Amino acid sequence: MEEAVNSLFICQCSSTEHQLIFSYFPEEKGDVYVSVHLTPEYRIWKRIWMAIKYIFGYKCKFGHFDEFIFKKTDADKLQSVVNYLKS
C-alpha cells in the first residue's frame, strides 16, 4: 500500500488550533485532501448553549469559521501540493 504525502501547516500565529493538513497519494495522480482544524469551544456552558441552539434548528448566517495565515517559509511545501495538482 502506498503512503500518503502529508504537509502540515501551522498558522503564522503559532497556535496549533489553527492548522491545515494537505494529504495526497503521489502514485494515484488524484485528489488532494485537506483536513482543517477549527478552534473548539472549551467552556462547558458555551457548548451547552450551542447544542441547544442546534437542537432547535438555529443556523448562523456566517457559519463556523476561523482564519489561517500562511507563513512565507511554507511556500515551498504549498508549491509542492500545487505542482502535484498540476501534474
Secondary structure, DSSP 4 states (H G I P E B T S, - for coil): -PPPEEEEEE-TT--TTSEEEEEE-TTT----EEEEEPPPP--HHHHHHHHHHHHTT---TT-S-------GGGHHHHHHHHHHHH-
